[in-house]
Amino acid sequence: MSTHEDDSATVVADGIEYPCHAKLRRITDQHESQAFATKASSEGLTSWGGTLTVQGDAYAVYQAEDLQLRTNGRTGTFVIAPGGNLGEGVLRINGNNAPPFD
């Protein structure tokens, strides 16, 4: 698991940019297999997500259909996950495809 935090991230929600604080994590599944006396380990699927604290209209981000996160010059797509605190601007997210951080 790796983590990433960015105070100057940007959410693009249906084409409108909102500054945010991103607190993210990436998890890569590890798979072990054994053939006779030989054990092997390989990386599986990678998932990412975390929380965004949106500065501005968090409800507009929550309602958006097209969501992107820009952090450190990279962009990733995501969906809103259950939880968070919309009144405080905190949204939980689950990322799609490759994470926008190392």
C-alpha positions as CSV (number, residue, x, y, z in Angstrom):
1,M,0.0,0.0,0.0
2,S,1.2,3.5,-0.8
3,T,-0.3,6.8,0.2
4,H,-0.3,10.3,-1.4
5,E,-1.5,13.6,0.1
6,D,-1.9,16.9,-1.9
7,D,-3.1,20.2,-0.6
8,S,-3.3,21.6,-4.1
9,A,-5.2,19.0,-6.0
10,T,-8.1,19.8,-8.4
11,V,-11.4,18.0,-8.9
12,V,-12.9,18.5,-12.4
13,A,-16.6,17.8,-12.1
14,D,-18.6,18.0,-15.3
15,G,-15.9,20.4,-16.7
16,I,-15.8,22.7,-13.7
17,E,-12.7,22.9,-11.6
18,Y,-12.7,22.8,-7.7
19,P,-9.6,23.0,-5.6
20,C,-9.4,20.3,-3.0
21,H,-7.2,18.5,-0.5
22,A,-6.6,14.9,-1.6
23,K,-5.7,12.1,0.8
24,L,-5.3,9.0,-1.2
25,R,-4.0,5.4,-1.0
26,R,-3.2,2.7,-3.5
27,I,-3.4,-1.0,-2.8
28,T,-2.0,-3.8,-5.0
29,D,-3.1,-7.3,-4.4
30,Q,-0.4,-9.9,-4.0
31,H,-1.0,-13.4,-5.3
32,E,1.0,-16.5,-4.2
33,S,1.1,-19.7,-6.1
34,Q,2.9,-23.0,-5.7
35,A,3.8,-25.5,-8.2
36,F,5.4,-28.6,-6.6
37,A,8.1,-27.3,-4.3
38,T,8.4,-23.8,-5.9
39,K,6.5,-20.8,-4.5
40,A,5.9,-17.7,-6.6
41,S,4.4,-14.3,-5.8
42,S,3.0,-11.9,-8.3
43,E,1.2,-8.6,-8.2
44,G,-2.5,-8.5,-8.9
45,L,-5.0,-5.8,-9.4
46,T,-4.3,-2.3,-8.1
47,S,-7.1,-0.2,-6.6
48,W,-7.0,3.4,-5.3
49,G,-9.2,5.8,-3.5
50,G,-9.4,8.0,-0.4
51,T,-11.0,11.3,0.6
52,L,-11.2,14.7,-1.0
53,T,-12.0,17.8,1.0
54,V,-13.5,20.1,-1.6
55,Q,-13.1,23.9,-1.4
56,G,-16.4,25.2,-2.9
57,D,-19.5,23.4,-3.9
58,A,-19.0,19.8,-2.7
59,Y,-22.6,19.1,-3.6
60,A,-22.0,19.9,-7.2
61,V,-19.0,17.5,-7.2
62,Y,-21.2,14.9,-5.5
63,Q,-23.9,15.2,-8.2
64,A,-21.5,15.3,-11.2
65,E,-21.4,12.5,-13.7
66,D,-17.9,13.1,-15.2
67,L,-15.3,13.2,-12.4
68,Q,-11.5,13.6,-12.7
69,L,-8.8,14.3,-10.1
70,R,-5.6,16.2,-11.0
71,T,-2.7,15.8,-8.7
72,N,1.0,16.3,-9.4
73,G,0.4,16.9,-13.1
74,R,-1.5,13.6,-13.6
75,T,-5.2,12.9,-14.0
76,G,-7.3,10.0,-12.8
77,T,-11.0,9.3,-13.0
78,F,-13.1,8.3,-10.0
79,V,-16.6,7.7,-8.6
80,I,-18.1,8.9,-5.3
81,A,-18.1,6.2,-2.6
82,P,-20.5,5.9,0.3
83,G,-19.5,7.8,3.4
84,G,-17.8,11.1,3.8
85,N,-19.4,14.3,5.2
86,L,-21.0,16.4,2.4
87,G,-21.7,19.3,4.8
88,E,-18.0,19.6,5.6
89,G,-17.0,19.1,1.9
90,V,-15.5,15.7,2.5
91,L,-16.1,13.1,-0.2
92,R,-14.9,9.5,-0.2
93,I,-13.8,8.3,-3.6
94,N,-12.9,5.0,-5.4
95,G,-10.6,5.4,-8.4
96,N,-11.0,4.0,-11.9
97,N,-8.0,2.7,-13.9
98,A,-4.5,3.8,-13.0
99,P,-4.0,6.1,-10.0
100,P,-2.8,9.7,-10.7
101,F,0.1,9.3,-8.3
102,D,3.0,7.0,-7.7
